[in-house]
Amino acid sequence: MSQREYSVDKSLFISMTGASQNMLAQQAHANNLANVSTTGFRRDFEQARSMPVYGEAHPTRAYAMTERPGTDFASGSMQETGRDLDIAVEGQGWIAVQAPDGTEAYTRAGSLKIDAFGLLRTGSGMPVLGNAGPIALPPADKVEIGQDGTISIRAEGEAPNVLAEVDRIKLVNPDPATIRKGEDGLMRVENEAEQPADAAVRVASGFLESSNVNAVSEMTAMLSLARQFELHIKMMRTAEENSQITNKILQIS
């Protein structure tokens, strides 16, 4: 490869990796923005870094690489709903649920419901875990959830002041450094280790936690990335034009 071809190759590939990684970064911010109204959603961070290309000698170029280094665990705002089956975790902590693959996962989405079989589920259909697995409730006229996750019911036909404790929602508080978000949006601890219930975690009944996504910040980041993408495309076109001009000069000479 001649020195001219090498320079064109170098500039083309550097700009190409920049443009492709800009698109991946756009996807991360677009996903955050799409979940701006999703209950309990935690936004993903995004960052880019240079990756030198090593060969037999010294590094010849540095490509761009976008990665999601982690999740923002800052709490969202508390929104009052007045619904008995809506709960929001106060401060740190997570609600334990059973993922579709049967493993234990964690969420902050506390919009709960009871299905036709009496199973307590999240709004997305995940079974909520209790003291001995998924929580199943008998037919009841009223269901109350205490601050420690205790579920009390008033059975059908019972007096208004008769409440019976049936189970307790499993609330956990693992180290944030060990938590990773899966593609399904659920949180899991490294090595999928099940966490013990934490009695210090508290929930507020009749409230939901909003997403912690800032729509303005996400839109600003997406606009900035769009401008960067345009610059990378312009650089690729400039490299191509320089190559064509050089070929014409060589033909003339």
C-alpha positions, 0 to 999 in steps of 0.5 A: 500500500502506498503512502497516499493509499495508507492516508486515505485508508486511515482517515476513512476508517477513523471517520467510519468508526466515529460515525458508527459509534455515534449511531450506537450512542444515539440508540442509548439516548433514544432508549432513555428518551423512549422511557421518559414516562416508564415507571421506575426506569433508570437511564443508561449512561453512554460514553466514547473512548479511543481504541488504538489499533496495535499491530507488529509495530507501533499503533497505527490509528485510534478508532472510536468506541461507544460503551454503556458504562453503567446505569444511573441509580438516582431516584425519580420523583414520587407521584401519588396515585391513591391506588392500593396496589401502587407502591414506590420504594423509598430511597435505596432498594428494589422489588424482587420479581421472577423473570421470564427465564425463572431467575430472580430479578429486580425492579422499581416499577411498583404498579402491581396487579392481581391476575385471574389466578390470584398471582401478584404481578408487576404492570409488565406481567412479572410475578412479584416474589414473597417469602416463599416464591411468587405471591398468590392471594386469595379472593379479597375485598381489599388489599393493603401493602405496608411500609415493610412490604407486608400484604394484608387482605380483607377476605370476601364477606369479612367485616371492614376491620378484619385484616389478615396478613398473607405474605410479604413482598421481597425487598432487597438492597444489593450493592449498586456496583454489582447490579447490571441491567438486562436487555429486558430492562430488569436488574440483576446482580452479577452471577445472578446471585439471589439477594436476601430480603432487607428489612430496612427497605421501605415502600410507600403505598399509593405512590409510583416512582417516575423515570429518572430520565431528563428529557431535555438532557437526552434531546440535547445529547442527541442533537450534539451526537447528530452534529458529530455524525455529520462531521464524520460523514463530511470527513469521509467525503473529503477523504474520497474527494482527495483520493479522486483528485490525487488519482487525476494528478497522477494520470496527468503526470 
